[in-house]
Amino acid sequence: MRVNLEKYREAGRIGSSAHKLAAAQIRPGVRYVDVLDAIEDFIAAQGAQRAFPAQVSVNGTAAHDCCGPHDERTFAAGDVVKVDLGVHVDGCIADTARTIDLGNNTPLLDASRLALEAAIALVEPGRKLREIGAAIRDTMRDHGFKPIANLTGHGIAPYTIHCSPSIPNVPESGAGSLKEGMMICIEPFATTGRGAVVEQGRAEVFGARRKLKAPKSVDSGIVDQIAARKGLPFCRRELAREHGDKVTEDALRALLRSGTIHDYPPLVENPGALVAQFEHTIHVGADGAEVMTR
């Protein structure tokens, strides 16, 4: 597999800088949507594009939480805030997540961060994926927490957020091995809960195939806007800002009903749990890992 490493490096540099911008803004009383807008404006100002809508998932919500068109939620003292963002340069994607602690949850964050570093240290051609999963699980256990077993890392490819291989956060038999040239994302989720998530709440993020065949009833402007994403995810808020609430809702209903698009609801742990996540995009080189998103 041949990859344009320079474009991945550039995407990774921008993604890392976007995280620093977000971390400086996240504090009690700040609206979620203002942080997401700032991230996406920064990515555009760098001459890159978002690979998927920036997301903030707070406390027991592990992933896929994104602001709707009229979202007024604000951060509060004590929150554990996961910021997940993606940048692409000509389709070369950097997918990266970090956790901001507005409380006193350093041990939880350390469990996820150190598990990620333990996994990265094992990256090399031929490495068994179950060994990476074991390193993540064992590191978290050593720090008194569990991994979320039904969330995984993944491969990444041009204009494709998720592809093989799946990078487990627990040891799985028959999971395969890494190959030289792969682009992968490792993302350990540490939790105080049961170690599993379920879909819960209204989806704000959606995906579509690169070749979009929409029902004729769907507004052409909506179709064009989704098609311009070239198969990469989009969110309700970006459509509503351009076309208004009613046109957007009518279009989403029709597109979902026809199977033209699919949704990504928030992924939530059991009530009262806290979740931390760190994620890097990594190239599997002949001599080991090159992390694109430091």
Backbone torsions as a table, in degrees:
resi	resn	phi	psi	omega
1	MET	NA	119.4	179.7
2	ARG	-96.5	132.9	179.8
3	VAL	-128.8	153.1	176.4
4	ASN	-89.1	91.1	-173.1
5	LEU	-63.1	-33.4	-178.7
6	GLU	-64.0	-38.4	179.1
7	LYS	-71.2	-37.3	175.2
8	TYR	-65.1	-39.6	178.4
9	ARG	-63.3	-41.6	179.3
10	GLU	-64.9	-44.8	176.9
11	ALA	-59.9	-41.5	179.2
12	GLY	-65.0	-39.9	178.3
13	ARG	-62.4	-43.4	-179.8
14	ILE	-66.7	-41.3	178.4
15	GLY	-61.4	-42.1	178.4
16	SER	-62.9	-42.4	178.8
17	SER	-66.1	-36.8	177.9
18	ALA	-63.3	-36.8	176.7
19	HIS	-64.2	-40.4	178.8
20	LYS	-63.3	-40.5	176.5
21	LEU	-60.2	-47.0	-179.0
22	ALA	-62.5	-45.4	-178.0
23	ALA	-59.3	-35.0	-179.9
24	ALA	-70.8	-21.4	-175.9
25	GLN	-97.9	-23.4	-174.1
26	ILE	-76.6	115.2	177.3
27	ARG	-158.9	162.2	-178.7
28	PRO	-54.9	136.4	178.3
29	GLY	93.9	-14.9	179.0
30	VAL	-80.9	137.3	178.6
31	ARG	-72.9	140.5	175.6
32	TYR	-53.8	-47.2	-171.9
33	VAL	-63.5	-31.2	179.6
34	ASP	-66.7	-35.1	176.7
35	VAL	-69.3	-43.3	179.6
36	LEU	-63.0	-42.8	178.2
37	ASP	-62.9	-40.0	-180.0
38	ALA	-64.0	-40.8	177.6
39	ILE	-60.2	-49.7	-174.5
40	GLU	-70.7	-34.6	175.3
41	ASP	-64.6	-39.4	179.3
42	PHE	-64.4	-45.0	179.6
43	ILE	-58.2	-45.4	179.5
44	ALA	-63.7	-39.2	-179.2
45	ALA	-65.6	-22.4	178.1
46	GLN	-85.5	1.2	179.4
47	GLY	82.8	13.3	178.0
48	ALA	-110.3	-176.4	177.5
49	GLN	-130.5	157.2	176.6
50	ARG	-75.2	138.6	177.8
51	ALA	-83.6	-23.2	173.8
52	PHE	-161.3	162.2	179.5
53	PRO	-59.8	133.7	175.6
54	ALA	-60.6	146.2	-173.9
55	GLN	-135.6	146.5	170.9
56	VAL	-125.2	122.1	179.9
57	SER	-119.3	122.9	-166.5
58	VAL	-112.2	137.9	174.5
59	ASN	58.9	-112.9	-176.5
60	GLY	-81.6	-6.8	173.0
61	THR	-82.0	120.6	-173.7
62	ALA	-84.8	-37.2	-172.0
63	ALA	-163.9	166.0	170.9
64	HIS	71.0	17.2	175.2
65	ASP	-90.6	126.5	-177.2
66	CYS	-138.6	151.6	-176.0
67	CYS	-76.8	138.6	173.6
68	GLY	-82.6	-178.0	-175.0
69	PRO	-63.0	-27.5	-176.4
70	HIS	-126.8	39.0	-174.1
71	ASP	-81.3	119.9	-179.2
72	GLU	-112.2	15.9	-179.8
73	ARG	-62.5	144.9	177.7
74	THR	-127.8	155.5	176.4
75	PHE	-72.1	150.6	-179.7
76	ALA	-128.9	156.2	175.3
77	ALA	-56.2	136.9	-179.5
78	GLY	94.1	-11.0	-177.3
79	ASP	-66.2	146.1	168.9
80	VAL	-108.6	110.4	-168.1
81	VAL	-111.1	114.8	173.9
82	LYS	-91.5	126.2	175.9
83	VAL	-110.8	116.1	-178.2
84	ASP	-116.9	123.9	-177.8
85	LEU	-142.4	155.8	178.7
86	GLY	-134.8	141.5	179.1
87	VAL	-126.5	140.2	170.7
88	HIS	-131.9	144.6	174.2
89	VAL	-119.4	106.4	-176.1
90	ASP	52.5	41.6	177.2
91	GLY	87.7	-11.5	178.0
92	CYS	-82.6	114.4	-164.6
93	ILE	-103.7	136.6	166.4
94	ALA	-114.0	120.2	-178.9
95	ASP	-113.5	123.4	-172.5
96	THR	-150.6	144.0	179.8
97	ALA	-138.1	147.7	174.9
98	ARG	-142.0	160.5	-179.8
99	THR	-116.0	133.7	176.4
100	ILE	-108.7	128.8	-176.9
101	ASP	-103.4	116.6	175.6
102	LEU	-99.2	14.1	178.8
103	GLY	-133.0	-136.4	-177.2
104	ASN	-127.0	62.3	-172.6
105	ASN	-121.1	31.2	-177.9
106	THR	-55.1	-42.7	-179.8
107	PRO	-60.0	-37.9	178.6
108	LEU	-65.0	-45.8	178.9
109	LEU	-63.3	-40.2	179.2
110	ASP	-62.0	-36.3	-179.4
111	ALA	-61.8	-42.4	179.0
112	SER	-71.2	-45.6	-177.2
113	ARG	-63.3	-45.3	-178.1
114	LEU	-71.4	-31.6	174.9
115	ALA	-64.6	-39.3	177.1
116	LEU	-63.0	-44.3	-179.9
117	GLU	-65.7	-37.2	177.4
118	ALA	-63.7	-38.1	178.6
119	ALA	-68.7	-44.1	-179.9
120	ILE	-59.7	-37.8	-179.1
121	ALA	-62.2	-20.8	-179.8
122	LEU	-92.9	-8.7	-173.2
123	VAL	-68.3	121.6	175.3
124	GLU	-169.1	156.5	177.5
125	PRO	-56.4	135.5	179.0
126	GLY	89.4	-8.8	-179.1
127	ARG	-66.2	131.2	178.2
128	LYS	-70.9	133.6	-178.9
129	LEU	-65.1	-30.3	178.7
130	ARG	-66.3	-26.8	176.4
131	GLU	-69.1	-37.2	176.3
132	ILE	-65.5	-44.7	177.4
133	GLY	-60.3	-39.1	179.1
134	ALA	-65.6	-40.1	179.3
135	ALA	-63.6	-40.4	178.1
136	ILE	-64.2	-50.8	-179.3
137	ARG	-59.5	-46.6	-175.2
138	ASP	-66.5	-39.4	179.1
139	THR	-63.3	-43.5	179.3
140	MET	-65.4	-42.4	178.6
141	ARG	-60.8	-39.7	179.5
142	ASP	-61.4	-25.5	-179.6
143	HIS	-101.1	6.6	173.1
144	GLY	88.2	19.1	-177.8
145	PHE	-132.4	171.4	179.1
146	LYS	-111.4	151.6	166.5
147	PRO	-82.7	155.6	170.5
148	ILE	-84.1	111.8	-169.2
149	ALA	-73.6	-28.6	-177.1
150	ASN	-97.9	21.3	166.0
151	LEU	-120.8	141.8	-175.7
152	THR	-137.3	162.6	164.9
153	GLY	-78.0	-173.1	-169.7
154	HIS	-165.1	164.3	168.7
155	GLY	-77.9	166.5	179.5
156	ILE	-143.1	145.7	-175.7
157	ALA	-147.1	169.1	-178.7
158	PRO	-53.2	125.0	-179.3
159	TYR	56.6	23.3	-179.2
160	THR	-134.7	115.4	-177.1
161	ILE	-73.7	-44.9	-175.9
162	HIS	-122.6	125.4	171.9
163	CYS	-150.3	179.1	178.3
164	SER	-70.2	150.9	5.6
165	PRO	-90.1	160.1	169.6
166	SER	-84.0	129.3	-176.9
167	ILE	-103.3	102.9	-172.0
168	PRO	-73.2	153.8	174.2
169	ASN	-97.9	3.3	172.4
170	VAL	-140.2	157.3	179.6
171	PRO	-67.9	126.0	178.6
172	GLU	-123.0	133.4	179.5
173	SER	-72.4	144.6	177.0
174	GLY	67.6	25.1	-175.2
175	ALA	-81.3	-8.2	178.8
176	GLY	91.8	-164.9	-176.1
177	SER	-147.4	164.8	179.1
178	LEU	-79.5	150.1	177.1
179	LYS	-125.5	148.0	179.2
180	GLU	-58.4	136.5	178.6
181	GLY	95.7	-12.6	178.6
182	MET	-63.9	144.9	165.2
183	MET	-105.4	124.3	-176.2
184	ILE	-132.4	159.3	172.9
185	CYS	-122.4	125.1	176.2
186	ILE	-108.9	128.9	-174.3
187	GLU	-144.5	83.9	178.5
188	PRO	-73.2	130.7	174.3
189	PHE	-105.8	117.9	176.1
190	ALA	-98.6	138.1	-175.1
191	THR	-136.3	152.4	170.0
192	THR	-90.9	-0.9	-174.5
193	GLY	-98.2	-146.7	-171.8
194	ARG	-80.7	-17.7	-179.2
195	GLY	93.6	25.7	178.0
196	ALA	-152.3	150.5	177.9
197	VAL	-120.9	159.0	173.4
198	VAL	-130.6	158.0	174.4
199	GLU	-73.6	133.3	-177.4
200	GLN	-156.0	128.2	177.2
201	GLY	100.0	171.5	-177.3
202	ARG	-74.0	132.8	176.7
203	ALA	-73.9	135.7	173.3
204	GLU	-113.9	-12.6	-178.0
205	VAL	-113.9	140.5	-175.5
206	PHE	-137.5	157.2	176.0
207	GLY	-126.1	158.6	179.2
208	ALA	-148.2	157.2	173.5
209	ARG	-70.0	158.4	-178.8
210	ARG	-64.1	-37.4	174.8
211	LYS	-94.6	108.7	-171.7
212	LEU	-96.0	118.6	176.6
213	LYS	-115.1	90.5	-174.0
214	ALA	-93.5	151.9	172.9
215	PRO	-57.9	148.7	-177.2
216	LYS	-63.6	-22.7	-179.0
217	SER	-72.4	-15.7	-175.5
218	VAL	-78.8	135.0	179.8
219	ASP	-52.0	131.2	-175.6
220	SER	-65.2	-31.4	178.0
221	GLY	-65.0	-38.4	175.9
222	ILE	-63.6	-46.0	-179.4
223	VAL	-59.7	-45.0	-179.5
224	ASP	-63.2	-40.1	-178.4
225	GLN	-66.5	-41.3	177.7
226	ILE	-68.0	-43.0	-179.2
227	ALA	-61.6	-32.7	-179.8
228	ALA	-65.4	-17.5	178.1
229	ARG	-77.7	-8.3	176.2
230	LYS	55.6	41.7	177.7
231	GLY	88.8	-6.2	178.8
232	LEU	-82.0	153.7	-176.4
233	PRO	-62.5	156.3	178.5
234	PHE	-139.8	171.9	-179.2
235	CYS	-129.5	160.8	180.0
236	ARG	-58.2	-41.0	-174.7
237	ARG	-60.4	-40.8	-178.3
238	GLU	-68.3	-33.6	177.0
239	LEU	-70.7	-44.5	-177.1
240	ALA	-64.5	-35.2	179.0
241	ARG	-65.8	-28.6	-178.8
242	GLU	-90.9	-35.7	-169.2
243	HIS	-121.9	-5.3	-178.3
244	GLY	89.2	162.3	-174.1
245	ASP	-65.4	-49.1	-172.7
246	LYS	-64.4	-48.5	179.9
247	VAL	-59.7	-41.2	-179.7
248	THR	-64.6	-47.7	-178.3
249	GLU	-64.7	-42.3	177.3
250	ASP	-60.0	-43.1	-178.4
251	ALA	-66.7	-44.2	-178.7
252	LEU	-63.6	-41.6	178.1
253	ARG	-59.8	-45.6	-178.6
254	ALA	-66.7	-40.7	-178.9
255	LEU	-68.4	-39.2	176.8
256	LEU	-68.0	-43.3	-178.2
257	ARG	-62.5	-35.4	-178.6
258	SER	-83.6	-8.4	-177.4
259	GLY	79.2	10.9	-179.9
260	THR	-69.5	-34.2	177.4
261	ILE	-127.1	166.1	174.0
262	HIS	-132.3	158.1	-175.2
263	ASP	-109.4	161.1	177.7
264	TYR	-124.2	85.4	178.5
265	PRO	-65.8	159.2	174.1
266	PRO	-56.4	147.3	179.2
267	LEU	-109.3	120.0	-165.3
268	VAL	-126.0	136.9	173.1
269	GLU	-79.6	-179.3	-179.9
270	ASN	-69.8	155.8	-175.6
271	PRO	-54.6	135.6	178.4
272	GLY	88.7	-10.4	-180.0
273	ALA	-76.6	156.3	172.0
274	LEU	-119.2	145.1	-178.6
275	VAL	-131.0	135.2	172.2
276	ALA	-119.3	148.4	-178.5
277	GLN	-144.6	138.7	167.1
278	PHE	-132.3	144.1	-175.9
279	GLU	-146.0	139.4	172.8
280	HIS	-130.1	151.7	169.5
281	THR	-96.1	133.7	-167.8
282	ILE	-136.1	138.4	171.1
283	HIS	-98.0	130.5	177.5
284	VAL	-86.6	97.9	-179.3
285	GLY	-92.5	172.2	-179.5
286	ALA	-59.7	-31.2	-177.2
287	ASP	-103.8	9.1	179.3
288	GLY	126.1	-152.8	-171.4
289	ALA	-87.9	136.9	163.2
290	GLU	-115.1	114.6	-178.0
291	VAL	-86.9	123.2	-175.3
292	MET	-86.4	-16.9	-166.4
293	THR	-121.0	28.7	177.3
294	ARG	-61.4	NA	NA
